[in-house]
Amino acid sequence: MQYVSTRGGMEPSNFSDVLLEGLAPDGGLVVPQTIPNVDAETLESWRELTYPQLATEVIGLYWTDIPREDLAELCQAAYGPQFKADMIVPLTPIDQMSALVDLSQGPTLAFKDMAMQFLGEALPYVLQKRGQTLNILGATSGDTGSAAEYAFRSKPNIGVFMLSPKGRMSRFQRAQMYTLTDDNVHNIVIEGVFDDAQNLVKELNSDLEFKAANSLGTVNSINLGRLIAQSVYYFWAWLRVTNGIPAEQRESFGVSFAVPSGNFGNIFSGQLARQMGLPIDTLVLATNENNVLDEFFRSGKYEPRSADNTLATSSPSMDISKASNLERFIYLVLDQDQEQLAKAWQQLDTTGTLDLSEQQPRFEQEFGMVSGTSTHQDRVATIRAVYEKAEVVIDPHTADGVTVARGFQRPGHPMLVLETAKPEKFGDIVNEALGFEPELLPEFAQLLELEQHTVEMGADAEALRNYIAKHHV
């Protein structure tokens, strides 16, 4: 299996290479040359597998340059006792035809652990084999940062430089990240919003001389390894839902997924699973008030907003107005034409708008993609409604997913909402909706009292370069 850039400026590479690189050297995103196909017989043969075994099968279709037994060991370690549920990903019904896909059983109580724990095993494996070091540069709007830091803390040959927007994350999210004291973890607080932090990551990754000199890589959702690891739980959830379906009906039994989305990585993993042949009926993209993606899927016009126009909302991990992973979807829409995509991105950079309105009908017809927007009032009402009906407390991002999913439910078609985090991370809005805050386990409650360690910085690429050059491994 070989990988190329969406923009055509990268020689075909293997999975281990792109795992370390993250962003392609031409500024594009890494994509597989061909998407592997999973037929009905193969899918059925996976039904009785454990989650680590299923991960080995799915990821093994992409990571073909290491021994399969090594991959199996990495997956077993990645999805082990650090997850609180024996099944790793349980499903929780919330009404007759809807369920939550519980992706927050990991050490940081967020779905990002599902991919990051895998990368926490995979990257050290590759680095050790090659005798190399890696300095991870990332940006977080909430959960990516803590998931990355907990996956790589004190790991050999790896440094972590995580940028986060000042004052834009919940108190618990800040405590999870900023209280770590591992020497290889650096929390850099940026004056600005998530998009400012993400732009810094892209700028430094595009500086090939600096990138090489400091062994820079990324584990943000632009890293293809993360997206492939995330595609596993789409297969897992479909297999669990269809356990109760007669065998002769399973092959064509479509299931829909609603996905809260800011940076478009989580839902693109679902699109990847769909392209591989998983019977996904509809992929429902849910945004909050920063609804650039909803506008794009409804109109075909993509118009990222400035930092000043990116709202601070009660689902802060989705306060993003420039979705880094959308380029991969547009690459598929443009039939994997790298030259055409490079022109499209040049248009976006020049005019601030990308007009694909002529392609818009294909978004649903061909790719099964629909979208909607949720507001603070929606989140509060949905948290309350789900609790009253199912006695399940959900976080505000998951509430965005449930809210938007309601508009696309059809009788007889299961709707699975991807849970993004435990509600304990967002006590204020849960208290507003239900009159109480979810109780933190003691080991998490004590984080709120610990000293926090950060470096504050403006949105200044040169200052960031200097800091990384001084502290890289």
The 8 nearest C-alpha neighbors of each residue, nearest first, counted from 0:
[[1, 61, 63, 13, 2, 62, 31, 14],
 [0, 2, 13, 12, 11, 32, 31, 3],
 [3, 1, 31, 12, 11, 32, 30, 13],
 [2, 4, 11, 29, 30, 9, 32, 31],
 [5, 3, 29, 7, 6, 28, 9, 27],
 [4, 6, 27, 28, 337, 7, 29, 330],
 [5, 7, 337, 4, 341, 27, 8, 340],
 [8, 6, 4, 337, 5, 9, 3, 338],
 [7, 9, 25, 6, 4, 10, 24, 3],
 [10, 8, 4, 3, 7, 11, 24, 25],
 [9, 11, 12, 3, 8, 4, 7, 2],
 [12, 10, 3, 2, 1, 9, 13, 32],
 [13, 11, 2, 1, 10, 16, 3, 14],
 [14, 12, 1, 16, 15, 2, 0, 17],
 [13, 15, 17, 62, 16, 18, 12, 61],
 [16, 14, 18, 13, 17, 125, 19, 64],
 [17, 15, 14, 18, 13, 19, 12, 20],
 [16, 18, 20, 14, 19, 15, 21, 13],
 [17, 19, 15, 16, 20, 224, 14, 21],
 [20, 18, 17, 16, 216, 21, 15, 122],
 [19, 21, 17, 216, 18, 22, 16, 23],
 [22, 20, 222, 217, 216, 17, 19, 18],
 [21, 23, 28, 20, 24, 26, 221, 27],
 [22, 24, 27, 28, 26, 25, 29, 4],
 [25, 23, 26, 22, 205, 9, 207, 27],
 [26, 24, 8, 23, 27, 9, 6, 205],
 [27, 25, 24, 23, 205, 22, 28, 6],
 [28, 26, 23, 6, 5, 25, 4, 22],
 [29, 27, 23, 4, 5, 22, 30, 221],
 [28, 30, 4, 3, 23, 5, 2, 223],
 [29, 31, 2, 3, 4, 32, 28, 5],
 [32, 30, 2, 33, 34, 1, 3, 29],
 [33, 31, 2, 1, 3, 30, 34, 0],
 [32, 34, 31, 35, 0, 1, 2, 30],
 [33, 35, 31, 275, 36, 32, 274, 271],
 [36, 34, 275, 33, 37, 60, 61, 274],
 [35, 37, 275, 276, 38, 34, 274, 60],
 [36, 38, 276, 275, 41, 42, 35, 39],
 [37, 39, 41, 40, 42, 36, 276, 277],
 [38, 40, 42, 41, 250, 43, 37, 276],
 [41, 39, 43, 42, 38, 44, 37, 250],
 [42, 40, 44, 43, 38, 39, 37, 45],
 [41, 43, 39, 45, 44, 40, 38, 37],
 [42, 44, 40, 45, 41, 46, 39, 238],
 [43, 45, 41, 42, 46, 40, 47, 48],
 [46, 44, 43, 42, 48, 47, 53, 41],
 [45, 47, 43, 44, 48, 238, 42, 239],
 [48, 46, 45, 49, 44, 43, 238, 53],
 [49, 47, 45, 52, 46, 53, 50, 51],
 [48, 50, 52, 51, 53, 47, 86, 54],
 [49, 51, 53, 52, 54, 48, 87, 86],
 [52, 50, 54, 75, 74, 53, 49, 78],
 [53, 51, 55, 49, 54, 50, 48, 56],
 [52, 54, 50, 56, 55, 51, 48, 49],
 [55, 53, 51, 57, 52, 56, 58, 231],
 [54, 56, 52, 53, 58, 71, 59, 57],
 [55, 57, 59, 53, 54, 58, 52, 60],
 [58, 56, 54, 59, 60, 55, 53, 231],
 [57, 59, 60, 61, 55, 54, 56, 62],
 [60, 58, 62, 56, 61, 57, 55, 63],
 [59, 61, 58, 57, 62, 63, 56, 35],
 [62, 60, 59, 58, 63, 0, 14, 57],
 [63, 61, 59, 14, 64, 58, 60, 65],
 [62, 64, 65, 61, 59, 0, 60, 14],
 [63, 65, 62, 13, 14, 66, 15, 0],
 [66, 64, 63, 67, 62, 69, 70, 15],
 [67, 65, 69, 68, 70, 64, 63, 71],
 [66, 68, 70, 69, 71, 65, 59, 55],
 [69, 67, 71, 70, 66, 72, 65, 73],
 [70, 68, 72, 66, 67, 71, 73, 65],
 [71, 69, 73, 67, 72, 68, 74, 55],
 [70, 72, 68, 74, 69, 55, 73, 75],
 [71, 73, 75, 69, 70, 74, 76, 68],
 [72, 74, 70, 76, 71, 75, 120, 77],
 [75, 73, 77, 51, 71, 76, 72, 78],
 [74, 76, 72, 51, 78, 73, 77, 79],
 [75, 77, 73, 74, 79, 78, 72, 120],
 [76, 78, 117, 74, 116, 75, 79, 73],
 [79, 77, 75, 76, 51, 74, 82, 87],
 [78, 80, 76, 81, 77, 75, 82, 51],
 [81, 79, 82, 83, 78, 85, 84, 76],
 [80, 82, 79, 106, 105, 83, 78, 77],
 [83, 81, 105, 80, 104, 84, 87, 79],
 [82, 84, 104, 81, 105, 85, 80, 87],
 [85, 83, 87, 86, 82, 104, 88, 89],
 [84, 86, 87, 83, 82, 80, 88, 89],
 [85, 87, 84, 88, 89, 50, 49, 83],
 [88, 86, 84, 85, 82, 89, 50, 104],
 [89, 87, 86, 101, 102, 90, 100, 84],
 [90, 88, 101, 86, 100, 87, 91, 84],
 [89, 91, 100, 99, 101, 98, 92, 88],
 [90, 92, 99, 98, 93, 89, 100, 101],
 [93, 91, 98, 94, 97, 99, 90, 95],
 [94, 92, 98, 389, 97, 91, 385, 99],
 [95, 93, 97, 96, 92, 98, 389, 388],
 [94, 96, 97, 93, 92, 98, 413, 411],
 [95, 97, 413, 94, 414, 98, 412, 411],
 [98, 96, 414, 94, 415, 93, 413, 92],
 [99, 97, 92, 415, 93, 91, 416, 90],
 [98, 100, 416, 91, 90, 101, 415, 417],
 [99, 101, 90, 417, 418, 102, 416, 415],
 [102, 100, 418, 89, 88, 103, 99, 90],
 [101, 103, 110, 88, 418, 104, 100, 419],
 [104, 102, 109, 108, 110, 420, 105, 101],
 [103, 105, 82, 83, 108, 102, 84, 87],
 [104, 106, 82, 108, 103, 112, 107, 81],
 [105, 107, 108, 81, 82, 104, 112, 149],
 [106, 108, 109, 105, 146, 145, 112, 149],
 [109, 107, 103, 105, 421, 420, 106, 104],
 [110, 108, 420, 103, 111, 107, 419, 112],
 [111, 109, 102, 103, 419, 112, 113, 420],
 [110, 112, 113, 109, 143, 146, 114, 115],
 [113, 111, 115, 110, 146, 114, 116, 105],
 [112, 114, 111, 110, 115, 116, 229, 102],
 [115, 113, 225, 228, 117, 112, 116, 229],
 [114, 116, 112, 118, 117, 147, 113, 119],
 [115, 117, 119, 77, 150, 112, 118, 114],
 [118, 116, 77, 115, 114, 119, 120, 121],
 [117, 119, 121, 115, 120, 116, 122, 114],
 [120, 118, 150, 116, 117, 151, 121, 115],
 [119, 121, 118, 117, 73, 122, 123, 77],
 [122, 120, 118, 124, 123, 119, 117, 125],
 [121, 123, 125, 124, 118, 120, 119, 126],
 [124, 122, 126, 125, 121, 120, 127, 119],
 [125, 123, 121, 122, 127, 126, 128, 120],
 [126, 124, 128, 122, 127, 123, 129, 121],
 [125, 127, 131, 123, 129, 128, 124, 130],
 [126, 128, 130, 124, 129, 125, 123, 131],
 [129, 127, 125, 126, 130, 124, 131, 123],
 [130, 128, 126, 131, 127, 125, 124, 132],
 [129, 131, 127, 126, 128, 132, 125, 156],
 [132, 130, 126, 129, 127, 133, 156, 128],
 [133, 131, 156, 157, 126, 214, 472, 134],
 [134, 132, 157, 214, 215, 135, 156, 216],
 [135, 133, 158, 215, 157, 214, 159, 216],
 [134, 136, 159, 216, 217, 215, 158, 160],
 [137, 135, 160, 217, 161, 216, 159, 134],
 [138, 136, 161, 219, 217, 162, 200, 135],
 [139, 137, 162, 197, 196, 161, 163, 219],
 [138, 140, 144, 163, 143, 141, 162, 142],
 [139, 141, 316, 193, 163, 142, 168, 315],
 [142, 140, 316, 139, 168, 172, 143, 144],
 [141, 143, 144, 145, 146, 109, 111, 140],
 [144, 142, 146, 139, 145, 111, 147, 141],
 [145, 143, 139, 147, 142, 146, 148, 161],
 [144, 146, 176, 148, 147, 142, 143, 149],
 [147, 145, 143, 149, 112, 144, 148, 111],
 [148, 146, 150, 144, 145, 149, 115, 143],
 [147, 149, 145, 151, 150, 152, 146, 144],
 [148, 150, 146, 152, 147, 151, 145, 107],
 [151, 149, 119, 147, 116, 148, 152, 115],
 [152, 150, 154, 148, 119, 149, 147, 153],
 [151, 153, 149, 148, 154, 150, 181, 184],
 [152, 154, 181, 183, 151, 155, 182, 157],
 [155, 153, 151, 152, 157, 156, 123, 183],
 [156, 154, 157, 153, 123, 132, 158, 151],
 [155, 157, 132, 133, 154, 472, 158, 131],
 [158, 156, 133, 155, 134, 132, 154, 472],
 [157, 159, 134, 183, 472, 135, 184, 471],
 [160, 158, 135, 184, 134, 185, 183, 161],
 [161, 159, 185, 136, 135, 186, 184, 137],
 [160, 162, 137, 186, 138, 187, 136, 144],
 [163, 161, 138, 187, 188, 196, 137, 139],
 [162, 164, 188, 139, 189, 138, 140, 165],
 [165, 163, 192, 189, 193, 191, 167, 188],
 [164, 166, 188, 190, 167, 189, 163, 191],
 [165, 167, 168, 164, 169, 190, 163, 173],
 [168, 166, 165, 164, 315, 311, 169, 192],
 [169, 167, 141, 166, 315, 172, 173, 170],
 [168, 170, 172, 171, 173, 425, 167, 424],
 [171, 169, 173, 172, 174, 168, 447, 424],
 [170, 172, 174, 173, 424, 169, 175, 447],
 [173, 171, 169, 175, 174, 170, 141, 168],
 [174, 172, 170, 176, 171, 175, 177, 169],
 [175, 173, 171, 177, 176, 172, 447, 178],
 [176, 174, 172, 173, 177, 145, 171, 178],
 [177, 175, 145, 173, 174, 178, 179, 172],
 [176, 178, 451, 452, 174, 179, 173, 175],
 [179, 177, 451, 174, 176, 450, 452, 449],
 [180, 178, 177, 181, 176, 452, 175, 184],
 [179, 181, 182, 178, 184, 452, 177, 183],
 [182, 180, 183, 184, 179, 153, 152, 185],
 [181, 183, 184, 180, 153, 185, 152, 158],
 [182, 184, 158, 181, 159, 153, 152, 185],
 [185, 183, 159, 181, 182, 158, 160, 152],
 [186, 184, 160, 159, 161, 187, 183, 453],
 [187, 185, 453, 161, 160, 454, 162, 177],
 [186, 188, 454, 162, 455, 453, 161, 185],
 [189, 187, 455, 163, 165, 162, 164, 454],
 [190, 188, 164, 456, 457, 165, 191, 163],
 [189, 191, 457, 165, 458, 164, 456, 188],
 [190, 192, 164, 189, 195, 165, 458, 193],
 [193, 191, 164, 195, 194, 306, 196, 167],
 [192, 194, 196, 195, 164, 140, 197, 319],
 [193, 195, 197, 196, 192, 198, 319, 321],
 [196, 194, 198, 193, 192, 197, 191, 458],
 [197, 195, 193, 199, 194, 198, 138, 162],
 [196, 198, 194, 200, 138, 199, 195, 193],
 [197, 199, 201, 195, 200, 196, 194, 202],
 [200, 198, 202, 196, 197, 201, 460, 203],
 [201, 199, 197, 198, 203, 202, 204, 137],
 [200, 202, 204, 198, 199, 203, 205, 197],
 [203, 201, 199, 205, 204, 200, 198, 206],
 [202, 204, 206, 205, 200, 201, 199, 210],
 [203, 205, 201, 206, 202, 210, 200, 207],
 [204, 206, 202, 203, 207, 26, 201, 24],
 [207, 205, 203, 204, 209, 208, 210, 202],
 [206, 208, 210, 209, 205, 211, 204, 24],
 [207, 209, 211, 210, 206, 212, 213, 205],
 [210, 208, 212, 211, 206, 207, 213, 203],
 [209, 211, 207, 215, 213, 208, 212, 214],
 [210, 212, 214, 208, 209, 213, 207, 215],
 [211, 213, 209, 210, 214, 208, 215, 207],
 [212, 214, 210, 211, 215, 209, 471, 468],
 [215, 213, 211, 133, 210, 134, 212, 132],
 [216, 214, 134, 210, 213, 135, 133, 136],
 [217, 215, 135, 20, 21, 19, 134, 136],
 [216, 218, 135, 21, 136, 219, 137, 222],
 [217, 219, 222, 220, 137, 135, 21, 216],
 [220, 218, 221, 217, 137, 222, 138, 143],
 [219, 221, 222, 264, 225, 218, 226, 223],
 [220, 222, 219, 223, 324, 21, 22, 323],
 [223, 221, 21, 220, 218, 224, 225, 219],
 [222, 224, 226, 225, 221, 227, 29, 21],
 [225, 223, 227, 222, 226, 18, 228, 118],
 [226, 224, 114, 228, 223, 227, 222, 220],
 [225, 227, 229, 268, 223, 228, 224, 230],
 [226, 228, 230, 224, 229, 225, 223, 268],
 [227, 229, 114, 225, 226, 230, 231, 224],
 [230, 228, 226, 231, 227, 114, 268, 232],
 [229, 231, 268, 227, 233, 228, 232, 272],
 [232, 230, 229, 234, 233, 228, 54, 235],
 [233, 231, 235, 234, 230, 236, 229, 88],
 [232, 234, 236, 235, 231, 230, 237, 269],
 [235, 233, 237, 232, 231, 236, 238, 277],
 [234, 236, 232, 238, 233, 237, 231, 239],
 [235, 237, 239, 233, 238, 234, 232, 240],
 [238, 236, 240, 234, 239, 235, 241, 233],
 [237, 239, 235, 241, 236, 240, 46, 242],
 [238, 240, 236, 242, 237, 241, 235, 46],
 [241, 239, 237, 238, 242, 236, 243, 244],
 [240, 242, 244, 243, 238, 239, 237, 249],
 [243, 241, 239, 240, 244, 238, 46, 245],
 [242, 244, 241, 245, 240, 239, 246, 249],
 [243, 245, 241, 242, 246, 249, 248, 240],
 [246, 244, 248, 247, 249, 243, 242, 241],
 [247, 245, 249, 248, 244, 250, 242, 241],
 [246, 248, 245, 249, 250, 244, 251, 252],
 [249, 247, 246, 245, 250, 252, 251, 244],
 [248, 250, 252, 246, 251, 247, 244, 241],
 [249, 251, 252, 248, 39, 247, 278, 246],
 [250, 252, 249, 253, 278, 248, 39, 247],
 [253, 251, 249, 250, 248, 278, 254, 241],
 [254, 252, 280, 278, 279, 251, 255, 412],
 [253, 255, 279, 280, 413, 412, 414, 252],
 [256, 254, 281, 414, 280, 279, 282, 415],
 [255, 257, 415, 282, 416, 414, 283, 258],
 [258, 256, 283, 416, 400, 404, 282, 284],
 [257, 259, 284, 417, 400, 285, 260, 266],
 [260, 258, 285, 400, 286, 396, 284, 399],
 [261, 259, 263, 286, 285, 258, 262, 284],
 [260, 262, 317, 319, 263, 322, 318, 286],
 [261, 263, 322, 323, 264, 260, 324, 319],
 [264, 262, 324, 260, 261, 266, 322, 265],
 [265, 263, 267, 220, 324, 266, 262, 268],
 [266, 264, 268, 267, 263, 260, 229, 269],
 [265, 267, 269, 268, 264, 263, 258, 270],
 [268, 266, 270, 264, 269, 265, 263, 271],
 [267, 269, 230, 271, 226, 266, 265, 270],
 [270, 268, 272, 266, 267, 271, 230, 273],
 [269, 271, 267, 273, 268, 272, 274, 266],
 [270, 272, 268, 274, 269, 273, 267, 275],
 [273, 271, 269, 275, 270, 274, 277, 230],
 [272, 274, 277, 270, 276, 275, 271, 279],
 [275, 273, 271, 276, 272, 270, 34, 277],
 [276, 274, 36, 272, 273, 37, 35, 277],
 [275, 277, 273, 274, 37, 36, 278, 38],
 [276, 278, 273, 272, 279, 275, 234, 274],
 [279, 277, 253, 276, 280, 251, 252, 273],
 [280, 278, 254, 253, 255, 277, 273, 281],
 [279, 281, 253, 255, 254, 278, 367, 282],
 [282, 280, 255, 367, 279, 368, 283, 256],
 [281, 283, 368, 256, 367, 255, 257, 284],
 [284, 282, 257, 369, 370, 256, 258, 281],
 [283, 285, 370, 258, 257, 369, 259, 260],
 [286, 284, 259, 400, 371, 403, 260, 370],
 [287, 285, 372, 290, 260, 259, 373, 371],
 [286, 288, 373, 289, 372, 374, 290, 399],
 [287, 289, 290, 374, 373, 372, 286, 310],
 [290, 288, 287, 291, 318, 320, 310, 309],
 [289, 291, 293, 288, 286, 292, 287, 372],
 [290, 292, 294, 293, 289, 320, 295, 303],
 [293, 291, 295, 294, 290, 296, 286, 301],
 [294, 292, 290, 296, 370, 295, 291, 371],
 [293, 295, 291, 297, 292, 296, 298, 290],
 [296, 294, 299, 300, 301, 292, 298, 293],
 [297, 295, 293, 299, 294, 298, 292, 370],
 [296, 298, 294, 295, 293, 299, 370, 359],
 [299, 297, 295, 300, 296, 294, 356, 359],
 [298, 300, 356, 295, 355, 359, 296, 297],
 [301, 299, 354, 295, 298, 353, 355, 356],
 [300, 302, 295, 353, 352, 303, 354, 299],
 [301, 303, 352, 351, 300, 304, 353, 291],
 [304, 302, 321, 320, 291, 301, 305, 351],
 [305, 303, 320, 308, 302, 309, 306, 321],
 [306, 304, 308, 307, 309, 303, 320, 194],
 [305, 307, 309, 308, 192, 194, 304, 195],
 [308, 306, 305, 309, 310, 304, 192, 191],
 [307, 309, 305, 306, 304, 310, 320, 289],
 [310, 308, 306, 307, 320, 289, 305, 304],
 [309, 311, 312, 308, 289, 318, 288, 307],
 [310, 312, 318, 315, 309, 167, 313, 314],
 [313, 311, 314, 315, 310, 318, 288, 375],
 [312, 314, 315, 375, 395, 428, 311, 378],
 [315, 313, 396, 395, 312, 316, 317, 287],
 [316, 314, 318, 317, 312, 313, 168, 311],
 [315, 317, 140, 141, 318, 314, 142, 261],
 [318, 316, 261, 315, 319, 314, 260, 287],
 [319, 317, 315, 316, 289, 311, 310, 261],
 [318, 320, 317, 261, 321, 194, 193, 289],
 [321, 319, 303, 304, 291, 289, 309, 322],
 [322, 320, 303, 319, 323, 194, 304, 262],
 [321, 323, 262, 324, 325, 263, 320, 261],
 [322, 324, 262, 325, 321, 221, 326, 263],
 [325, 323, 263, 326, 264, 322, 327, 221],
 [324, 326, 328, 327, 322, 323, 263, 329],
 [327, 325, 329, 324, 328, 330, 323, 28],
 [326, 328, 330, 325, 329, 324, 331, 28],
 [329, 327, 331, 325, 330, 326, 332, 267],
 [328, 330, 332, 326, 331, 327, 333, 325],
 [329, 331, 335, 327, 333, 328, 332, 326],
 [330, 332, 334, 328, 335, 329, 333, 327],
 [333, 331, 329, 334, 330, 328, 335, 358],
 [332, 334, 330, 331, 335, 336, 329, 340],
 [335, 333, 331, 332, 336, 330, 329, 337],
 [336, 334, 330, 331, 333, 337, 332, 5],
 [335, 337, 339, 334, 338, 333, 340, 330],
 [338, 336, 6, 340, 7, 339, 5, 335],
 [339, 337, 341, 340, 336, 342, 6, 7],
 [338, 340, 342, 336, 337, 341, 343, 333],
 [341, 339, 343, 337, 342, 338, 344, 336],
 [340, 342, 338, 344, 6, 343, 339, 337],
 [343, 341, 345, 339, 340, 344, 346, 338],
 [344, 342, 340, 346, 345, 341, 339, 347],
 [345, 343, 347, 341, 346, 342, 348, 340],
 [344, 346, 342, 348, 347, 343, 349, 341],
 [347, 345, 343, 349, 344, 348, 350, 342],
 [346, 348, 351, 344, 352, 353, 345, 350],
 [347, 349, 345, 346, 351, 350, 344, 352],
 [350, 348, 346, 347, 351, 345, 352, 344],
 [351, 349, 352, 347, 346, 348, 353, 345],
 [350, 352, 347, 348, 349, 302, 353, 303],
 [353, 351, 302, 347, 350, 301, 354, 300],
 [352, 354, 301, 347, 300, 355, 346, 302],
 [353, 355, 300, 356, 299, 352, 301, 357],
 [356, 354, 299, 358, 357, 300, 353, 359],
 [355, 357, 299, 359, 358, 354, 298, 300],
 [358, 356, 355, 359, 299, 360, 354, 361],
 [357, 359, 356, 355, 361, 360, 299, 362],
 [358, 360, 299, 356, 361, 362, 357, 355],
 [361, 359, 362, 358, 363, 364, 357, 356],
 [362, 360, 364, 365, 359, 363, 358, 366],
 [361, 363, 366, 368, 359, 360, 364, 365],
 [364, 362, 367, 368, 366, 361, 365, 369],
 [365, 363, 361, 362, 367, 366, 360, 368],
 [366, 364, 361, 363, 367, 362, 368, 360],
 [365, 367, 362, 363, 368, 364, 361, 270],
 [366, 368, 363, 281, 282, 365, 364, 362],
 [367, 369, 363, 282, 362, 366, 281, 283],
 [370, 368, 283, 363, 284, 282, 296, 367],
 [371, 369, 284, 293, 283, 285, 296, 368],
 [370, 372, 285, 403, 293, 286, 284, 373],
 [371, 373, 286, 287, 285, 290, 293, 403],
 [372, 374, 287, 399, 377, 286, 402, 403],
 [375, 373, 377, 376, 287, 288, 378, 372],
 [376, 374, 378, 377, 379, 313, 373, 312],
 [375, 377, 379, 374, 378, 380, 373, 381],
 [378, 376, 374, 380, 375, 379, 373, 381],
 [379, 377, 375, 381, 398, 376, 380, 395],
 [378, 380, 432, 376, 382, 377, 381, 375],
 [379, 381, 377, 383, 378, 382, 384, 376],
 [380, 382, 384, 378, 383, 379, 398, 377],
 [383, 381, 379, 385, 380, 384, 393, 398],
 [382, 384, 380, 386, 381, 432, 385, 433],
 [385, 383, 381, 387, 386, 382, 380, 388],
 [386, 384, 388, 382, 387, 383, 389, 381],
 [387, 385, 390, 391, 383, 389, 384, 388],
 [386, 388, 384, 385, 390, 389, 383, 391],
 [389, 387, 385, 386, 390, 384, 93, 94],
 [388, 390, 93, 391, 386, 385, 387, 94],
 [391, 389, 386, 387, 388, 392, 385, 93],
 [390, 392, 386, 389, 385, 393, 93, 387],
 [393, 391, 386, 422, 390, 382, 394, 385],
 [394, 392, 422, 382, 397, 391, 398, 395],
 [393, 395, 422, 397, 396, 421, 398, 420],
 [396, 394, 398, 314, 397, 378, 399, 393],
 [397, 395, 399, 398, 314, 394, 259, 419],
 [396, 398, 400, 418, 399, 395, 394, 419],
 [399, 397, 395, 401, 396, 378, 400, 381],
 [400, 398, 396, 402, 397, 373, 401, 378],
 [399, 401, 259, 397, 398, 285, 403, 402],
 [400, 402, 398, 404, 399, 403, 397, 416],
 [403, 401, 399, 400, 404, 405, 398, 381],
 [402, 404, 405, 400, 371, 401, 285, 406],
 [405, 403, 401, 406, 407, 402, 257, 400],
 [406, 404, 403, 407, 408, 402, 401, 400],
 [405, 407, 404, 403, 408, 402, 371, 409],
 [406, 408, 404, 405, 409, 403, 283, 369],
 [409, 407, 405, 406, 404, 414, 410, 412],
 [408, 410, 412, 411, 407, 413, 414, 96],
 [411, 409, 412, 408, 96, 413, 414, 95],
 [410, 412, 409, 413, 96, 408, 414, 95],
 [411, 413, 410, 409, 254, 414, 96, 253],
 [414, 412, 96, 254, 97, 255, 415, 411],
 [413, 415, 97, 255, 256, 96, 254, 412],
 [414, 416, 256, 98, 97, 99, 255, 257],
 [417, 415, 257, 99, 256, 100, 418, 400],
 [418, 416, 100, 258, 99, 419, 257, 415],
 [419, 417, 397, 101, 100, 102, 99, 420],
 [418, 420, 110, 109, 397, 417, 102, 396],
 [421, 419, 109, 103, 108, 418, 110, 394],
 [420, 422, 423, 108, 394, 424, 103, 109],
 [423, 421, 394, 424, 393, 425, 420, 426],
 [424, 422, 437, 425, 421, 426, 439, 438],
 [423, 425, 422, 171, 426, 421, 172, 169],
 [426, 424, 422, 423, 427, 428, 394, 169],
 [425, 427, 436, 429, 423, 428, 430, 424],
 [428, 426, 430, 429, 425, 431, 436, 435],
 [429, 427, 431, 430, 426, 432, 425, 379],
 [430, 428, 432, 426, 431, 427, 433, 436],
 [429, 431, 435, 434, 436, 427, 433, 428],
 [430, 432, 428, 429, 434, 433, 427, 379],
 [433, 431, 379, 429, 430, 383, 434, 428],
 [434, 432, 430, 435, 429, 431, 383, 382],
 [433, 435, 430, 431, 432, 436, 429, 428],
 [436, 434, 430, 433, 437, 429, 431, 426],
 [435, 437, 430, 426, 429, 438, 427, 434],
 [438, 436, 423, 426, 439, 435, 422, 429],
 [437, 439, 436, 440, 423, 444, 426, 435],
 [440, 438, 444, 443, 423, 441, 437, 442],
 [439, 441, 443, 442, 444, 438, 445, 423],
 [442, 440, 444, 443, 445, 439, 446, 438],
 [443, 441, 440, 445, 444, 446, 439, 447],
 [442, 444, 441, 446, 440, 445, 439, 447],
 [445, 443, 441, 446, 439, 442, 447, 440],
 [444, 446, 447, 448, 443, 442, 441, 449],
 [447, 445, 449, 448, 443, 444, 174, 175],
 [446, 448, 445, 174, 444, 449, 171, 443],
 [447, 449, 446, 445, 450, 444, 174, 451],
 [450, 448, 446, 447, 178, 451, 445, 174],
 [449, 451, 178, 452, 448, 177, 447, 446],
 [452, 450, 178, 177, 449, 453, 174, 179],
 [453, 451, 177, 178, 450, 186, 454, 179],
 [454, 452, 186, 187, 177, 455, 451, 188],
 [453, 455, 187, 188, 186, 456, 452, 185],
 [456, 454, 188, 187, 189, 453, 457, 190],
 [455, 457, 189, 188, 190, 454, 458, 187],
 [456, 458, 190, 459, 189, 455, 191, 462],
 [457, 459, 189, 190, 195, 460, 456, 191],
 [458, 460, 457, 462, 461, 463, 456, 199],
 [461, 459, 463, 462, 199, 464, 458, 203],
 [460, 462, 464, 463, 459, 465, 466, 458],
 [463, 461, 465, 464, 459, 460, 466, 456],
 [462, 464, 460, 466, 461, 465, 467, 459],
 [465, 463, 461, 467, 462, 466, 468, 460],
 [464, 466, 468, 462, 463, 467, 461, 469],
 [465, 467, 463, 469, 468, 464, 462, 470],
 [468, 466, 470, 464, 469, 471, 465, 463],
 [467, 469, 465, 466, 470, 471, 464, 213],
 [468, 470, 466, 467, 471, 465, 464, 472],
 [469, 471, 467, 468, 466, 472, 158, 183],
 [472, 470, 467, 468, 469, 134, 158, 213],
 [471, 158, 157, 134, 470, 156, 132, 133]]
